[in-house]
Amino acid sequence: MSPRTANPNVPEALLEAARAEFARHGLVGARVEDVCRRAGVSKGAFYLHFKSKEDAFRAILARFLGVLEEYTRARTEQWSRFEHSCGALAAEDFETGSERFLHARELECDCNRDLLEIFWRNRQILSALDGASGKRYWELVHDFRQRMSAFLASSILTGRDTGKYHSDLDPEFVADALVGVYEAFARRMVSLREKPDLATWARNLFTLLHQGVLAPPRPAWAERSSRSAGGGS
């Protein structure tokens, strides 16, 4: 008699069931028995894949952070393609409401709204981290935060060096601030009973992030002085 092969769908079913139980009862109140009942498997099947409910939660959290990181990198690449095709936004675009500005706003707001949607769908995970039992998982969050800050700082540094952003910006400071903004949004969602207007949040965020860091246009007298210093006519 050949041995039974493991069902490849069981781990996914268990994680989905665990996610539902954590959302309903929290990390402390959730029970392995209820996770298994919801997934339609035995406790033996659960312990074949996870050492404990805490181990299952760690897998859920790691997956959530992985989705956030993948999405952040993908949207940065998408924005780079936009700038390569249409040119980088400048302060004048905000003042005139140019076509480039309108396209950029639509793209960025859509990206921000999608990211906020991810936070909203996973707000129970963030809620579980706030309790005393959630402290054991903060090394995952800390490592994720450091990776995201380093990634964003590199992008901001490039923007500063190419003249797109203010010349006196500290890339690491701005990157930490950006990560903190999204983290604050996520924590705010935990306490909300009804879904907020994420499209409005996204539009406000677009204005804050872009108008707040764009370099101002150079006045005409500065251009003339620059040409004179360089010997131009």
matplotlib code that plots the C-alpha trace (Angstrom):
import matplotlib.pyplot as plt

x = [0.0, 1.6, 1.8, -0.7, 0.7, 0.2, -2.5, -0.7, -3.8, -3.9, -1.3, -3.1, -6.5, -5.0, -3.5, -6.8, -8.7, -6.1, -6.4, -10.2, -9.8, -7.2, -9.5, -12.4, -10.7, -7.3, -4.0, -4.6, -8.2, -7.8, -7.7, -6.1, -9.2, -11.3, -8.7, -8.8, -12.6, -12.8, -10.2, -11.8, -8.7, -7.5, -5.3, -2.6, -2.7, -2.2, 0.8, 2.3, 2.7, 2.9, 4.4, 1.7, -0.8, 1.9, 3.9, 0.9, 0.6, 4.2, 3.7, 0.7, 2.6, 5.6, 3.4, 1.6, 4.9, 6.2, 3.1, 3.7, 7.4, 6.6, 3.9, 6.2, 9.0, 6.5, 4.9, 8.4, 9.2, 5.9, 6.5, 10.0, 8.5, 6.0, 8.8, 10.9, 7.9, 6.3, 9.1, 9.4, 6.9, 8.0, 6.5, 5.2, 3.0, 1.2, 0.7, -0.6, -2.4, -0.7, -1.7, 1.4, 0.3, -3.2, -1.8, 0.7, -2.0, -4.2, -1.4, -0.1, -3.6, -4.5, -1.3, -1.8, -5.4, -4.4, -1.8, -4.3, -6.7, -4.0, -3.7, -7.5, -7.9, -5.1, -5.9, -6.6, -3.0, -1.8, -4.3, -2.8, 0.7, -0.4, -1.0, 1.7, 1.7, 2.5, 5.9, 7.6, 7.0, 8.3, 11.7, 9.9, 8.4, 11.6, 13.5, 10.8, 10.8, 14.6, 14.4, 11.7, 13.4, 16.7, 14.9, 13.0, 16.1, 17.9, 15.1, 14.9, 18.6, 18.4, 15.7, 17.6, 20.8, 19.0, 17.3, 13.8, 13.7, 14.9, 18.7, 18.8, 16.6, 17.9, 16.9, 17.0, 14.9, 12.3, 12.2, 11.6, 8.9, 7.2, 7.3, 5.9, 3.0, 1.8, 2.3, 0.2, -2.6, -2.5, -2.8, -5.6, -7.5, -7.4, -9.7, -12.2, -15.4, -16.3, -14.1, -12.8, -12.8, -9.5, -9.6, -9.7, -6.8, -4.8, -5.4, -4.4, -1.3, -0.4, -0.5, 1.5, 4.2, 4.8, 4.2, 6.1, 9.4, 9.5, 12.2, 10.8, 11.3, 14.4, 13.6, 14.7, 17.4, 19.0, 19.1, 20.8, 23.3, 24.1, 24.8, 26.9, 29.0, 29.6, 30.6, 27.5, 25.9]
y = [0.0, 3.3, 6.1, 8.9, 12.1, 15.4, 17.6, 20.8, 22.8, 22.2, 24.8, 27.5, 26.4, 26.4, 29.9, 31.3, 29.7, 31.0, 34.5, 34.4, 33.1, 35.7, 38.4, 37.2, 36.3, 37.8, 36.0, 35.0, 33.9, 31.9, 28.2, 25.5, 23.4, 26.2, 26.8, 23.1, 23.0, 26.0, 24.5, 21.1, 19.2, 17.4, 18.8, 16.3, 18.0, 21.4, 20.3, 18.7, 22.2, 24.5, 24.1, 26.2, 28.9, 31.4, 29.8, 30.1, 33.8, 34.4, 32.8, 35.1, 38.2, 37.3, 36.9, 40.2, 42.1, 40.4, 41.6, 45.1, 45.0, 43.6, 46.2, 49.0, 48.0, 47.4, 50.8, 52.5, 50.8, 51.9, 55.5, 55.4, 54.2, 57.1, 59.6, 58.1, 58.4, 61.7, 63.4, 64.1, 66.3, 69.8, 72.5, 74.2, 71.2, 71.7, 75.4, 75.0, 71.7, 70.4, 67.2, 65.5, 66.5, 65.1, 61.8, 61.6, 62.3, 59.6, 57.0, 57.8, 58.0, 54.7, 53.2, 54.7, 53.6, 50.0, 50.1, 51.4, 48.6, 46.1, 47.6, 47.6, 44.0, 43.0, 45.4, 42.4, 41.3, 44.8, 44.7, 41.4, 43.0, 45.7, 43.2, 41.9, 38.6, 40.4, 41.7, 38.5, 39.2, 42.7, 41.6, 40.8, 44.2, 45.9, 44.2, 45.0, 48.7, 48.9, 47.3, 49.7, 52.8, 51.9, 51.3, 54.6, 56.5, 55.3, 56.5, 59.9, 60.3, 59.8, 62.4, 64.9, 64.4, 64.9, 68.1, 66.8, 67.2, 69.9, 69.9, 69.9, 66.9, 64.1, 60.9, 58.7, 61.2, 61.5, 57.7, 57.1, 59.7, 58.0, 54.6, 56.3, 57.8, 54.5, 52.8, 55.5, 55.0, 51.2, 51.8, 54.2, 51.6, 49.2, 51.4, 52.1, 50.2, 51.3, 51.5, 55.0, 56.9, 55.5, 57.5, 60.7, 59.5, 58.7, 62.2, 63.9, 61.8, 62.6, 66.3, 65.9, 63.8, 65.5, 69.1, 68.9, 67.6, 69.0, 71.6, 75.1, 76.5, 78.6, 82.3, 84.1, 86.1, 82.9, 81.5, 84.8, 84.7, 81.1, 81.8, 84.9, 82.9, 80.3, 82.9, 82.5, 85.4]
z = [0.0, -1.1, 1.5, 1.4, -0.2, 1.5, 0.1, -1.2, -0.5, 3.2, 4.3, 2.4, 3.8, 7.3, 6.9, 5.6, 8.5, 11.0, 9.5, 10.1, 13.6, 14.5, 13.1, 15.1, 18.4, 18.4, 18.7, 22.3, 21.9, 18.7, 19.1, 16.9, 17.2, 15.6, 12.9, 12.0, 12.0, 9.8, 7.4, 7.4, 8.6, 11.6, 14.3, 13.2, 9.8, 11.4, 13.4, 10.3, 8.9, 11.9, 15.3, 17.0, 16.3, 16.9, 14.1, 11.8, 12.7, 11.9, 8.5, 7.9, 9.0, 6.9, 3.8, 4.5, 4.8, 1.6, -0.3, 1.0, -0.1, -3.5, -4.1, -3.0, -5.3, -8.2, -7.9, -7.8, -11.0, -12.5, -11.4, -13.0, -16.3, -16.1, -15.6, -18.4, -20.7, -19.6, -17.7, -14.0, -12.2, -11.4, -9.2, -12.3, -13.1, -9.8, -10.4, -13.9, -13.6, -16.7, -18.5, -17.1, -13.6, -14.1, -15.4, -12.6, -10.0, -11.4, -11.4, -7.9, -6.3, -7.8, -6.4, -3.0, -2.8, -3.7, -1.0, 1.5, 0.5, 1.4, 4.8, 5.2, 4.3, 6.8, 9.6, 12.0, 11.6, 12.7, 15.6, 16.8, 16.9, 19.3, 22.2, 24.5, 22.7, 19.4, 20.7, 19.7, 16.0, 16.0, 14.7, 11.4, 11.4, 12.3, 9.5, 7.0, 8.1, 7.6, 4.2, 3.1, 4.5, 2.7, -0.5, -0.4, 0.8, -2.3, -4.6, -2.8, -3.1, -6.8, -7.0, -5.0, -7.0, -10.3, -9.1, -8.8, -5.0, -2.7, -2.6, 1.2, 1.7, 4.0, 2.1, 5.2, 7.2, 4.5, 4.0, 7.7, 7.6, 4.6, 6.3, 9.4, 7.5, 6.1, 9.5, 11.1, 8.5, 9.2, 12.9, 12.4, 10.4, 13.3, 15.4, 12.6, 12.4, 8.9, 5.8, 5.3, 1.9, 0.8, -2.5, -0.5, 1.7, -1.4, -2.9, 0.3, 0.4, -3.1, -2.4, 0.8, -0.6, -3.9, -3.3, 0.0, -1.5, -5.0, -5.7, -6.4, -9.9, -10.3, -10.7, -13.9, -12.1, -10.8, -14.4, -15.6, -12.7, -13.5, -17.2, -16.3, -13.8, -16.5, -19.1, -21.2, -23.0]

ax = plt.figure().add_subplot(projection="3d")
ax.plot(x, y, z, "-o")
ax.set_aspect("equal")
plt.show()
